[in-house]
């Protein structure tokens, strides 16, 4: 077993392993390569977004212990870009002396939403009221107890609105229970909030740093845009940092984490969820902060000092999402006009196909105020067009 309290200093060209090949992994790889590190990605889909820019991609399932052991053998340290991984497999890797940040114990607490919320409530953190649901009678009782307004969630596996359903009518309970019955589930109080915000924090063996609080807009569980700094008072920001520090002390691990919050009309703050990795609402940090959340993670897992989290300028980050109008292979147009906008930055993820609400990229606009950055970002987003590749080919063939 390694001493997880001491992060080994890895010099270039050491190799990091990333479990997961999505866009978060891609942006981590890009920063790691800039720092002279080699990167191997493991993902079951060939030519994954992260695999496209890594030194090598291992094509294997996430529950393939043999492949995970090979990944560990070929790398000096491991991390992951999503939390739906078998904790037991990570525990085996750790027992064999492999460094993983954050560790298996942290992932076990966070990836199960019921366990996560229970841990937070046990240390005095305000969270929406919640109940574990094992049968329909318990769901009906929880629905009544929570003023007949609940969010039914799977305890594990949910993301981007999947595995979550708002219920405000008693007639919906039985069908919802049947749909979720093959998963562990919990019923959560539906908070009447004024704002959704999030904070990214980075922690290593030397200390902890906070990023500015982001104000987020969601639709059907999908993050649409983030504005930084959030329109909140200094007192509320300080309370958020205090809550985050208390959670970090309970987690007692190293890495980059995100905490999502609800703020109601009386400035009460409730923790919604924790992510043990970089987060969509922190994408603004790539251009907006001195050290991005992705560079920060690369620094942490290789034993480098934490970088500054200072905000350069106010930011607006908009996700570029697919629609139900176009599915499958696609082409992006409008990039030239977007690139003509000053301090507007485009990131495309290299995903081969689009679909409804599929995240295929994001853009970040910066300006002297959040309002000005938002106007610029909206203009930039209006210039981007997602076209069916089949339609583009048909048009070329007809010319």
N, C-alpha and C positions, 0 to 999 in steps of 0.2 A: 504493500500500500504506500502511496505517496503522501507527503504532508501537504494537504490542500491549502493550508494557511500560508504556505510559501510558494509563490508563483515563480517558476524557473524562468530566468532571463534567457530568451531565445534570440540570438542574433541572426541577421540575414546571412545566408538564405535558408533559414529554418522552414519547416513545412507545417502548415496548419490544416486540419481536416474539418470540413463543414458537413454536417448531416442535414441534408435538404438542399435542393437546387433551385429554389424560387427566387423572386426578385430581391428579397432581403439578403439571401446568400450572394446574389450577384453583386450588390452594392458593397457587401463586406469584402468580397474577392477583389474588387477594383481598388479598394483602399489598401488591402493587404499587399497587392502587387506593387502599388506605389511605394510601399515601405520596404520593398525588396524581399518579400516573403513568397514562398511557394504555397500553392493551395491545391488540395485534392477535395473534390466534392463527391458525395454519395447521394444518388437520387435514382429512382426507378425509371424515370423518363429520359431517354437519350436526348442529348443536345438541350439540356435544361437551361433556363436563363443564367444560372450560376455556372453551370458546366461549360457554357460557351466562352467564358472569360477566364476560367480556372486553368491551371496547368494540366489537369487531368480530371475526368469524371469517371467514377466507378458507377456502372449501371447495375443497381441491385435494390431489392426491396428493403424498406427500413427495418423490417423484422428479421433480416438475414444476419444471424449472429456471426457466421463465418465471414461475410463481407465486412461487417463492422470491425471484426478483429483484424482483418487485413488493412482496413483504413487506419486503425490505431497503430498497426505495425509500421505503416509507411509514413506516419506523421509524428510530430513532436507534441502536439496538443490538439484537443478536440473541442468543438462547440457545435451548436445547432441553431437553425434559423426558424424552426417552428417547434411547437411543444407536443405534438401528437406522436410521441416516440415511446416505445416500451421501456419503462423505467428499469425493469428487471435486467434488460440487456445492457443498459448503461452501468448498472451496479456491477455486472460481471466484468465489464471493461475496467471499471475503477479498481475492483478487487485484484485485477491482474496488473495494476500499477500504472494505468493510463490516466493522464490529466484531462479532465473534462470540466469546462466552466460555461455556465453554472453547472453544479453537480447533480447527480441523480436524486439526492434527497430533496433539493430545491424543486426539481421538476415534479417529483411525486406530490409535493404540497400544492403546486400551482396548477398542474394540468387537470386536477379534479376540482371542479368549481365548488362543490359542496365542502370538500376538505379545505380549500382555500378560504372560503367565507367563514368556516368554523374557526380556522386558525386566526383570522383577523378579528373576529368577535371575541375570541378568548383573550386577546391582548388589548381589548378596549377600543378597537377601531370601529367607527360607525359604518355600517353596511346596510343595504336594504334588508328588511326582514325576510327570512327564507325558511323553507321546510323541505326535508327529504321526502320524496314521494315514492311509495312502493306499491300502492294499489289505488283504485279509482276513488274509494271512500276517503282516503287521505287527501287526494287532490280536491275533492269537493269541500272537505273541511278546511283545507288551506285557502281555497278560493273565498270562502265566507269569512275566514279570519282576516284575510288581507283585503277586505272591503270590495271583494268581487272585481278586483283589477290585479292581474298577475302576469308575470313573465314565466312561462314554462320553459326550462332549459334542460338540455342533456348535461349530465355532470362532467362528461368528457367528450372531446371530439368536435365541439362546435367552433365555428369561426365565421366571420363576415356574414352574420345573420343566420347561418345554418345552425340547426340544433337549438333554435330559440323561437318562441312564439308568444305574442301578446294575446291574452284572453280576457275579454270583458263581458262575455255572455255565458251564462250557465249551460246553455245548449251546446257550446263548443267543447265542453270538458271531456266528454266521453270519446269523441273522435280524436282529440288531441292526445288523450292518454293512449289510445290505440296506436297512434302514429309514433309515439315516443316509447312505447312499452318495451321494446327490445334494448333500450338504453337505461342506465341509471338516470333518474331525473330529479329535479328540484323545482319547487314553486317559489318565486321571488316576488316581493312587493314591487309594484310598478310605481316608481318615483315620479312625482310631478316636478320635474326639474326646470330650471331657467337656463342652465348652461351645462354642456358636457365639456370637460377639460381633461388634460392629461399632462403628466410630467415624466420626463425621462431622467433617470439618474444613473451614474456610473460609479462603481465601487471596486477598489482593489485593496491590496494589503496596506497601502499607505493612507487611504482615506476615501472620501465620497464627494462627488460634485453633482450639482443639479443643473439641468438645462432649463431655459425659460418655459413657463407654463403655456401650453397650446390650447386654444379654444377650437373645438371640433364640431362639425356638422355631419350627422349620419342620415342615411336613408335606407330603410329596410336592413339595418345592421351593417351597411357598407359605409366606410368613411368617404365622404364626398370632398370635404376640404378642411384645412386647418389654418388658423390665423395666429400669428405670434408677434408680440406678446398677447396673451389673452386679455380681454377687457374685464379685469378683476382688480380689486383693491390690493394694495401692498399687504394689508393685514390678512386677506384671504390667501394670497400667495405664500405668505409665511406659514400659515396654518397648513397649507398643502405640503410644504417642505417638511414641517414637523411630523406630519402623518407619514410621509415617505421615509423619513429617517427612522421612525419607529418600526415601520415594516421592514426596512433594510436590516435593522438590528435583529429582528425576528428571523429573517431569511438566513442571515449570517453566511453570505456567499459572495462570490465575485462575479462581475459581469455588467452588462447594460440591461436595465429593467425599465419597464413602462408601467405606470399606474394610471388607470382611467377613473375619473370621478364624476359624480353628479353634484351640482350645486343648486339648491332650491331657492325660492324667493326670499327666504329668511337667512340666506347665507349659510345654511347647514350644508356640510360636506359629507358625502357618502362615497366610499370606495366601491367602484363597480367591478373591475377586474385588474389582475396583474398579468403582465407578460414578461417572461424571463429572457428577453432578447430585444434587439432593436425593434422599433414599432413604426407602423405607417404614419402615425401622427408626428414622428420625429424626422421625417424625410427632409423637412425644411432645413435641418442642421447641416446638410451637405454644403450648401452655399451660405446659409444664414448664420452659422456659428464658426468660431475659430477652429474648433475640432468637431467633425461630424460624429454622430452616434456610431457609425460604422468604423471610422478610424479609431474611435475610443475603444471599441470592443477588440480590435486588432492589437491595440496597445496593451489592454488589460491581460489578454490571454498569453501574450509574449513577455510579460513582466516589465513593460515600459511604464514611465510615469503617465499619470492622467493628463490629458490635454485640457486647455481652457474651454469652457462651455459658454463663453461670452457671446452674446448676440451681436452680429455686425450691423444689421439693419432689420427693421420690421419686415415680416414675410407673410405671403399667402401661398399655401400649397394646395393644388387641386389634383385629385386623381384623374387619370384619363381612363374612362370606363367604357367597355363595350355595351352594345344595346341588343335588344332582341331582333332588331332589323337585319343585322348581319351576323352570321355565325360561320365559323370555320376560318380558312386562310384569308388574310386581309392585307391591305396596304395603307400606309399613312400618307396623307397629303396635307399641305399647308405649313410644313415645317419652315420653309424659307421665310415666310411672312412672320412667323413666330420668332425666328432667330434674329429678325431685324429689331425686335423690341429690346431696349436696353435693360440689362440686369434681369432677364427672364431666362430661365434655365429648364431645358427639356431632358427628361430621362425616359427612354423606351426600354422595355425589359426583354425584348427578343422572344416573346412568346409566339409560337407558330400559329396559334388560332385565337380568335376572339369569340365572345358570346355575351349574353346579358350580364351586366355588372362585373364582367371579368376585368381585372386590373391589368392593363397593358402598358401603363406608364404613369408618370406624374410630371407636373411642372411646378416650379417655384418662382414666384416674382418677388422682387425686393424693391422697397422704396422708403421714403422718409417717414411714412405713416402706414399703419395697417390698411387704412381705407384706400390709400393710393396703390398699395401693393395688390389689394383685392381687385380694384378696377383693372389693373394691368393683367392680372392672372385671368380674369374673366374674358378680357379681349383675346388673350393668347389661346385660351381654351376654345373660343369660338372659331379660331382659325384652323384648328386641327380637325381633320375629317378622316373617319375610318371607312375605307372602301373595301368592298368585297374583291378579293384578288381575281375571282372568276369574272366579275364585271369588268375589271380593268383589262384583263386579257381579251375578253370578247370585244371591247371597244377598240383595242389595238388591232385585232384581227380584221375588224370591219373597215379600218381605214385604208 
